[in-house]
Amino acid sequence: MIHALEDILWAHATPETAMEHLRVRAVPRGIGIVLYIRAATTEAARARARRLVADALAASGIGFDGYTVIFQH
């Protein structure tokens, strides 16, 4: 599932997302995602990350139901 999530995020990233790199790892409470997004401000980067993750999970259709998305700095 980790590799599928990586692929889904890359597939949904647009040039406007400005994602340079991502890391997806299994963590004790689920899956941890670290996104490296180029933006003028931290708030702009967070907004892009939220939009990317929400859009990717909504469009994936591969069984991410039941997961809760928690954003940390």
Summary of the structure (lengths in Angstrom):
residues: 73
radius of gyration: 11.8
end to end distance: 23.7
largest distance: 34.0
contacts: 160
relative contact order: 0.21
helix: 41%
strand: 23%
